[in-house]
């Protein structure tokens, strides 16, 4: 009996051991690390929305450098005082934006995903052109290849990158097909409208083509004409923009200091630059009523003054220390920085038509006159302010610029100089781009480098001297330094720096070749 019990107990123990072994299957144990509340696979629609939300690229230092604003404070910046700029563009765009684009593309395997893939090719070109414009040669053809064993991607030349981006936009625009699946409501720009995306692609192609006007005019003309004939943006409804709610996630952080009424200072010591205010006043530009305000103290508190006569700009790089008259300078109106439903324009018809005007000026296109394109561009640039919220306290001036004010500006304020020289007309087109693309700091900076306009003065200390401490001798930065890759991709980065004539030590941010060196397309 005892022996039978032993045998039976042994069998039970063995069965339990087998059961426990099966229960402890390592493959099954991995399920314990899976968060049931998170998705572990790619949903292309969700990812595409994220990609679009990551498209705005702003830089407060560039905003000052392009003389929209000025400050009395000493801070590391690219702008009016050209102090040592500690950071660069940053390569986090690879791990964030380009990685998301690759993941989304890899998930699109159906034969009818052609439109979705086309849109990803377009937004990828958008991201890469801003990156290479800011820094020069960058990883491109071998980028995002870690899963294929490419851990140290080569730096492609900017010439190669530009030629490939233009090809990508050409092919993507051509492949867009009506009545085929799109991202639908996940597309926060156009809701899946392929006709509008085609305009976006051709407008971006025209921007990139014009970038080559000095270094490769033949290629520039070829793609400029192709873009214009393909169909660039013309209407307000063509604008690609993001609209934000009244939350702290709005990325217009550089203008956060204006949220509180000035009493009597602000965090950045900033006011609107004299360059901008003087341009507005000299041409009776109605945008001054939308953008500029002086807060005046009364017995009942601060009240806004939006009259043109009251506006006054601070001369960039001319003041050190808090000036007694600081409250009397103009600053951004709440219409501009108001977080409640304020938009960020990614690409629009104002820029498209100014590029068309320049193409006509250069003799590349004759399907419209320079003046007609210029007038349409200015009209759209002023009409687009209706996208911003109305601020009741600023009445009667609000974000809706009356048509009669636009017409008067085009007739007597700043009419197109049809009889001017090539340089005079190029300057006028470029000034309008500076005024129309407020907030698109990288594009304004790129166009200034390419054309030389507006003709900013960066030496305003004691009349005509560089600001004390300027690391460039009173010159505006022409590129941003690379992030330091000595520990991750040193050999390829060093080769790229040598090839472009920039210093080999990435820690030397202030060396002239690092900040004043010119990228491939930036030729005098």
PEUR-V761791 format. One record per helix or strand. SS is the DSSP state (H for helix, E for strand). FROM is the first residue (numbers start at 1). TO is the last residue. If there is no record, write none. Layout:
ss={SS:SS}
from={FROM:FROM}
to={TO:TO}
This chain:
ss={H:H:H:H:E:H:H:E:H:E:H:H:H:H:H:E:H:E:H:H:E:E:H:E:H:E:H:E:H:H:H:H:H:H:E:E:H:H}
from={2:26:44:60:69:92:114:138:146:155:158:184:194:217:236:240:253:270:274:287:292:301:308:314:326:331:334:343:349:370:392:403:422:441:461:465:490:512}
to={23:33:53:65:71:107:135:139:148:156:175:186:211:230:238:243:258:273:282:291:298:305:310:314:328:332:337:347:361:387:394:413:436:451:461:465:500:515}
